[in-house]
Amino acid sequence: MKRNSEFQFVSLDADSLQVQLIAAYEQICGQTVHPASPERLFIQWITSIIWQERALNNYTGNQNIPSRAEGENLDALAELFYLHKRPQARAAGCTMRFYISALQEQHVLIPAGTRVSDSANTFVWATAADAYIPAGDLYTDLPVQCQTAGTAGNGWAPGQINQAVDLYSYYSGCENITASAGGSDRATDEEFYELLRASQDAYSTAGARGAYIYHAQKVSNEISDVVANSPSPGVVKLYVLTKDGQMAGEELKAQVLYACNDEVRAFTDQVFVDDPETVSYDIDVTYYLNSNTEVKAADVEKSVEAAVQQYINWQCAKLGRDINPSYLHSLLMQAGIKRAEIIAPEFSKLSDGRDNSVPQLAALGSLRLKNGGLEDE
C-alpha cells in the first residue's frame, strides 16, 4: 500500500489570497490599489508571508497523520500503535560447522565470540555463547551472527564463510552449512508505516491471522509478503517471501518460526513455516517497431528489455499473484513499440492461500525476446 499524498488543510492559492487582501485594503482605506503602487507591492509581500505560514500549517497538519508523517514525526506517532519503535538495522545470521582434527575423550570448547570470515575477509561473523564439540564427535553446528548489521550480510552461500579468525583447541576447519539471511537495514518511513498498521492485529494472542503475519514481517525488512493459513484445526502454516521474489531460506524461516512461537501463538496452535508452491511460466515475445519513429532502435530495445525485467520482478513480488500477460503487454507498449505478439505466458490463476491451500508463486522458466523489425503504421 502506498502512503497517502500530502493533504492540503489550508488553501495555497496565492492569487486568491492576494485578491482578498487587496479587496480588504480598498474597503478599509477607501482607495483603489493600482498595479504599480507601493500599496500593491506591500500587499504582495504580506501575501508571501501568509502563504509561507499556510504551507507550514499544512506541513504540520500532515505530520500529525501517520500515513503522511516522516522521520522523527512518524517515530513519535508510533506511541499510538502496538509497535512503538522503528525497527533498526539487524545483522544476518547462518549456521557454522566447526571441525576438530581428531576425536577427543573430552568436550572441546568453542568460546563465545569465536570469529570466522570468508576468504577475502569481507565480513566477520561470531558465535554468541560458549559451546562444545562433544567427546567422540569431530564437529558441531553453531549459529553465528554477522558483526556488520544490514542486508550486506545476506546471501552468503554455504561454504563461502570458511576462515577462522580465532582458533580453538584442535581446530581443523569451519564452514557455513546454511546460506546467511535475516539481515535488514533500518526501516524506511514506508516500511515502518506498514508495520505500524499491521501491528494493530498483534494485540490478539488467540491465533489471529493478522497477528501471525505481523510478527513474521517484523523479523526482517527484507520480507515482502507473508501468508498465514490453517489447513487443519490447531495447525498454522506460514509462507514467507523476500523482496527479491525468492522463498525464504532456512535461516530466515527459523527466525520467523521463533518469532511466531512462545507468547505470540495461541496455546493450542502448532506453527510451521513452509515453502509456497512454485508455478513455472515462460516468456516468448516478438515485438515490432514503428518505421516512422524518431527514437533509435537500440534505445527501444533497451526499453523493451527493461520492461520485461520489470514484469519479471512484479510477477514474483507477491504470493498468489496471477500470471498476467496483460500487464506485460502494457509495459511493452509503454516502452515505445508498435505492437507485440505474446506467445507466452498465458493467463494462469494462482492460489493465494486464503482458502487454506498452499499459496503459489510464479517462477520464470525460459525467456525468449525477439525483435521482429520495422512496420509501417
Secondary structure, DSSP 8 states (H G I E B T S, - for coil): --------SS---HHHHHHHHHHHHHHHH-S---TTSHHHHHHHHHHHHHHHHHHHHHHHHHTTSTTT--HHHHHHHGGGSS--S----B--EEEEEEEESS--SS-EEE-TT-EEEETT---EEEESS-EEE-TT-SEEEEEEEESS-SGGGTT--TTSEEEESS--TTEEEEEESS--B--B----HHHHHHHHHHHGGGG--S--HHHHHHHHHTT-TTEEEEEEEEEETTEEEEEEEETTS-B--HHHHHHHHHHTSTTSS-TT-EEEEE--EEEEEEEEEEEEEETT--S-HHHHHHHHHHHHHHHHHHHTSSTT--B-HHHHHHHHHHTT-SEEEEEE---B----STTSS--EEEEEEEEEEEEEEEE--
